[in-house]
Amino acid sequence: MRRRFVVRGMVQGVNFRATAADQARRLRLTGRVWNRDDGTVECVAEGDADALERLRAWLARGPRFARVERVEVSDVDGAARYDDFRIARP
């Protein structure tokens, strides 16, 4: 499965991408996470449904200094695209 997450709130400048990438790697997910120009963080992750749900739950909290307002989630069609998880544009 592949899902796209857009995290809204105070999520830039608080180490969000690095800690999200660490969490995704712990969950054995592949994908990318990046800052968007509108102040949100976007993440595309691939893996099993349980791990993706655990990532969604983590994204809803974020790292210590983040203030997450909401996480928008959508499924993404297509074959697996990534072989690791890193901070970058998709």
Secondary structure, DSSP 8 states (H G I E B T S, - for coil): -EEEEEEEEE-SSSSHHHHHHHHHHHTT-EEEEEE-TTS-EEEEEES-HHHHHHHHHHHHH-STT-EEEEEEEEE--SS---SSEEES--
